Amino acid sequence: MNRIDEVRKRITETSDTFVRVVWPTIGRILGGGDLVPVEEVTDRKFAKEYLDKYSGIDCWQVLHDKSQVRGIARRVQRPIRKLFRTFTIRHGNNGAYRCEFEKRLEAMTSKNGWLRPAVMIQAYLTPLPDNELKAVAVAYMDDLISIIAHGEQGTGFRNPKDWYMGHTRPGVYAESEKQYFAVIPFETLERQKRKAKWIVP
């Protein structure tokens, strides 16, 4: 299996896990309804090239009784030793392409109505094959982007301030380059009295 096939397989497994394992715990708190992955309601090119890559929407929450729909962004992580009470947003990429933070910030501040996720859900599960939900956090995407754009940046997890910059090891998302991401501690949302939930089943 080549690298592209491995990534596609991981994305499919993440989507399936989110629907089966994460949503039953978090769905009721978000108002219920159905959770529909974007690839189930559009042709594959539109789902992957536009909704996911451009808008950051991974799935739709559909409330039939209220005739309402909103987009959701998801993260699924499998920590081995520790649960990090944080949200992460990709940030910075050496100019190769526009990062997640830049796209969400432009959509949030523009008056042109560009699509973006309303809600961010970050779930922590045990390694496969156990696949058990350990904790899940939920916040509004605009709150997370606003904290990065206007909050005080720290130097790292020991001095996080409102948020700080982290990075992956080379080879996690790309063969030779690090991927950078903004880390927002859950405590920042609590301190700023923003609506957010941290749930341990």
C-alpha positions as CSV (number, residue, x, y, z in Angstrom):
1,M,0.0,0.0,0.0
2,N,1.5,3.4,-1.0
3,R,1.4,6.5,1.1
4,I,-1.7,8.0,-0.6
5,D,-3.7,4.8,-0.1
6,E,-2.6,4.8,3.6
7,V,-3.8,8.3,4.1
8,R,-7.1,7.5,2.4
9,K,-7.6,4.5,4.5
10,R,-6.8,6.5,7.7
11,I,-9.3,9.2,6.7
12,T,-12.0,6.5,6.1
13,E,-11.3,4.8,9.4
14,T,-11.4,8.2,11.2
15,S,-14.8,9.1,9.7
16,D,-16.3,5.7,10.6
17,T,-14.9,5.9,14.1
18,F,-16.2,9.4,14.6
19,V,-19.7,8.4,13.6
20,R,-19.8,5.1,15.6
21,V,-17.8,5.9,18.7
22,V,-17.6,9.7,19.2
23,W,-21.0,11.0,18.1
24,P,-23.2,8.9,20.4
25,T,-21.4,10.6,23.4
26,I,-21.3,14.2,22.1
27,G,-24.4,14.3,19.8
28,R,-26.9,14.8,22.5
29,I,-24.9,17.7,24.0
30,L,-24.9,19.4,20.6
31,G,-28.6,19.1,20.2
32,G,-29.0,15.6,18.7
33,G,-30.0,15.0,15.1
34,D,-28.0,13.0,12.5
35,L,-24.3,13.2,11.8
36,V,-23.6,12.9,8.1
37,P,-20.0,12.7,6.7
38,V,-19.6,15.1,3.8
39,E,-18.6,12.3,1.4
40,E,-22.0,10.7,1.9
41,V,-24.0,13.7,0.6
42,T,-21.8,14.9,-2.3
43,D,-19.7,13.5,-5.1
44,R,-16.3,12.5,-3.9
45,K,-14.4,15.3,-5.7
46,F,-16.6,18.0,-4.2
47,A,-16.4,16.5,-0.7
48,K,-12.6,16.1,-0.6
49,E,-11.4,19.0,-2.8
50,Y,-13.9,21.7,-1.7
51,L,-15.8,20.9,1.5
52,D,-12.9,19.3,3.4
53,K,-9.9,21.0,1.9
54,Y,-11.3,24.5,1.4
55,S,-13.9,24.9,4.1
56,G,-12.7,22.5,6.7
57,I,-16.0,20.8,7.1
58,D,-15.8,17.1,7.7
59,C,-19.4,16.3,8.5
60,W,-22.9,17.9,8.8
61,Q,-25.1,17.9,11.8
62,V,-28.8,17.7,10.7
63,L,-31.6,18.7,13.0
64,H,-34.7,17.5,11.2
65,D,-37.2,18.9,13.8
66,K,-35.7,22.4,13.4
67,S,-34.9,22.2,9.7
68,Q,-31.3,23.2,10.5
69,V,-27.9,22.1,9.3
70,R,-24.4,23.1,10.4
71,G,-20.8,22.0,9.5
72,I,-18.5,20.3,12.0
73,A,-14.7,19.9,11.9
74,R,-13.3,16.9,13.7
75,R,-10.0,15.7,15.1
76,V,-9.4,12.1,16.3
77,Q,-6.2,11.4,18.3
78,R,-4.9,8.3,19.9
79,P,-2.6,9.4,22.8
80,I,-0.5,6.6,24.3
81,R,0.2,8.1,27.8
82,K,-1.6,11.4,28.4
83,L,-4.7,13.2,27.4
84,F,-4.0,16.8,26.4
85,R,-6.9,19.1,27.2
86,T,-6.3,21.2,24.0
87,F,-7.6,22.1,20.6
88,T,-5.2,22.2,17.6
89,I,-5.5,24.2,14.4
90,R,-2.9,23.9,11.6
91,H,-0.9,27.1,11.4
92,G,2.0,28.0,9.1
93,N,3.4,26.0,6.2
94,N,6.4,27.9,4.8
95,G,4.1,29.5,2.1
96,A,3.5,26.2,0.2
97,Y,-0.3,26.5,0.6
98,R,-2.8,28.4,2.8
99,C,-3.0,26.9,6.3
100,E,-6.2,26.0,8.1
101,F,-5.9,29.0,10.4
102,E,-5.6,31.5,7.5
103,K,-8.6,30.0,5.7
104,R,-10.8,29.9,8.8
105,L,-9.8,33.5,9.7
106,E,-10.7,34.9,6.3
107,A,-14.0,33.1,6.3
108,M,-14.8,34.4,9.8
109,T,-13.9,38.0,9.1
110,S,-15.1,38.3,5.5
111,K,-18.6,39.6,4.8
112,N,-18.9,37.5,1.7
113,G,-20.4,34.4,3.5
114,W,-17.6,31.9,2.9
115,L,-18.4,28.5,4.4
116,R,-16.6,27.3,7.5
117,P,-17.3,24.8,10.3
118,A,-19.5,26.1,13.1
119,V,-18.2,23.6,15.7
120,M,-14.8,21.9,16.4
121,I,-14.8,18.5,18.1
122,Q,-11.5,17.0,19.3
123,A,-11.7,13.4,20.4
124,Y,-9.2,11.1,22.2
125,L,-9.4,7.4,21.7
126,T,-7.4,4.4,22.8
127,P,-5.1,2.8,20.1
128,L,-6.6,0.3,17.7
129,P,-8.1,-2.3,17.9
130,D,-9.6,-1.2,21.3
131,N,-10.9,2.1,19.8
132,E,-12.5,3.3,23.1
133,L,-13.4,6.9,23.7
134,K,-11.3,8.4,26.5
135,A,-12.4,12.1,26.3
136,V,-13.9,14.6,23.8
137,A,-13.8,18.4,23.7
138,V,-16.1,20.7,21.8
139,A,-15.9,24.4,21.1
140,Y,-17.1,26.9,18.5
141,M,-14.6,27.3,15.6
142,D,-14.9,31.1,15.6
143,D,-13.8,31.2,19.3
144,L,-10.7,29.1,18.6
145,I,-9.7,31.3,15.6
146,S,-10.3,34.5,17.5
147,I,-8.1,33.3,20.4
148,I,-5.2,32.6,17.9
149,A,-5.7,35.9,16.0
150,H,-6.1,38.2,19.1
151,G,-4.8,36.2,22.1
152,E,-1.3,36.3,23.6
153,Q,1.0,33.6,22.2
154,G,3.1,31.6,24.7
155,T,6.4,29.9,24.1
156,G,5.3,26.3,24.6
157,F,3.2,23.9,26.7
158,R,5.1,25.0,29.9
159,N,4.3,28.7,29.1
160,P,1.1,28.5,27.0
161,K,-0.4,32.0,27.6
162,D,-3.6,32.0,25.5
163,W,-2.1,29.6,22.9
164,Y,1.2,28.4,21.6
165,M,2.8,26.9,18.5
166,G,3.5,23.2,18.3
167,H,4.7,21.0,15.4
168,T,4.7,17.4,14.3
169,R,7.8,15.3,13.7
170,P,8.9,15.2,10.0
171,G,7.2,12.4,8.2
172,V,3.9,12.5,10.1
173,Y,2.0,14.4,7.4
174,A,4.7,14.8,4.8
175,E,7.9,13.0,4.1
176,S,10.5,15.7,5.1
177,E,8.8,18.7,6.6
178,K,7.3,19.6,10.0
179,Q,3.7,20.6,10.2
180,Y,3.0,23.5,12.5
181,F,-0.2,24.0,14.5
182,A,-1.6,26.4,17.0
183,V,-2.4,24.8,20.4
184,I,-5.3,26.3,22.4
185,P,-5.5,24.9,26.0
186,F,-9.0,24.2,27.2
187,E,-8.2,26.4,30.2
188,T,-8.1,29.4,27.9
189,L,-11.7,28.9,26.8
190,E,-12.7,28.4,30.4
191,R,-10.8,31.6,31.6
192,Q,-12.4,33.6,28.8
193,K,-15.8,32.2,29.5
194,R,-16.4,30.9,26.0
195,K,-18.8,28.1,25.5
196,A,-16.9,24.8,25.4
197,K,-17.3,21.3,26.9
198,W,-14.7,18.7,28.0
199,I,-16.3,15.3,28.5
200,V,-14.9,12.1,29.9
201,P,-17.4,9.2,29.3
